[in-house]
Amino acid sequence: MVRILVIGLLPFVFGVDQSSGSEEPLDYNRDVRPILSDACFHCHGPDAQNQSSEFRMDTEENLFADLGGYFGVVPGDLEESEIHYRIHTDDEIDAMPPPDANRLLTDEERAILDRWITEGATWEGHWAFQIAEKSEIPPDQHPVDFFIDRKLAEESITPNQRASRETLLRRASLALTGLLPTPEEVDTFLAKPDSDEIWRGELQRLMATSAYAERQTLLWLDGARYADTDGFQNDAERSNWPWRDWVIKAYQDNLPFDQFTIEQLAGDMLPEATNHQILASAYNRNHRQNSEGGALAEEFLVENVIDRVETTSTVWLGLTMGCARCHD
């Protein structure tokens, strides 16, 4: 359901303190991939035009492949891992990255790569394509509270006392609607018993308001690059607000996310599409419009296609596709 949407979702992780001797295993996507991406992928990555070697480090198959009797990475064995030798050697011919690459590794980064190999060289694909694993949560605890409490305990931080009912209502109203509760709403809430049932009812009341739908729509409009002007030169006004209202209504009606997606990306292509569904596809018309007299129609046809690919990829896949304009 389209209750709360997260655009371009990123994983929330905590870094490993290398100086503290933490025993927490390294995370490939968090700790290792950024180093390889910055220092190695330029020559050993996915861009075929810049490949300086047949050895690629951006895929699991290539990273652990037999290179003719030796291996780039041998999980758990530093001395048999060619990468270990290459990042530590003083030989200018064998050293990686090459001395003239302007991508030199720090001592800390070398230590991380060595530790990763020693720990077993666990490899992970892009986080967005990993199957989510459900954590074990105590049945009597809310998942959000569980993760917050666990991290607070790790950091030896004691949580504050429970806030007053007035404060809780103010926080909930600001988070869900972007608006402060009115004095009348506060008085009505405080006149009721202090119970979980009453609190859940108050949250349901807030989520049933048009203000809640508008608050959630605001987040979606940001991802969909919505604007009331064209964004070029004279920046003329445009009338895309009917599509904005379509999104508000989708939240008010709690439109299922799959239908929310289909109608915005291809509502005009549905069999016997309604005017409402055609309007939804205005998502694709939120790109900039150039009314300059010297604008080339063919050029901006391509620019608009690129815009739609980039925006759709970012919003629905959490991926940045802009680099693909020049790099395959």
Salt bridges, closest charged atoms under 4 A:
GLU24 OE2 - ARG30 NH1 3.49
ASP31 OD2 - ARG30 NH2 2.98
ASP47 OD2 - HIS327 ND1 2.73
ASP58 OD2 - ARG56 NH2 2.59
GLU79 OE2 - HIS84 NE2 3.96
GLU82 OE2 - ARG86 NE 2.88
ASP107 OD1 - ARG110 NH1 3.14
ASP114 OD1 - HIS84 ND1 2.91
ASP114 OD2 - HIS88 NE2 2.67
GLU119 OE2 - ARG115 NE 2.78
GLU154 OE1 - LYS151 NZ 3.20
GLU155 OE2 - LYS151 NZ 3.78
GLU185 OE2 - ARG205 NH1 3.18
ASP194 OD1 - ARG165 NE 3.80
GLU202 OE2 - ARG205 NH2 2.75
ASP230 OD1 - ARG238 NE 3.17
ASP245 OD1 - ARG244 NE 3.12
ASP253 OD2 - LYS249 NZ 2.51
GLU303 OE2 - ARG325 NH2 3.17
ASP307 OD2 - ARG225 NH2 2.63
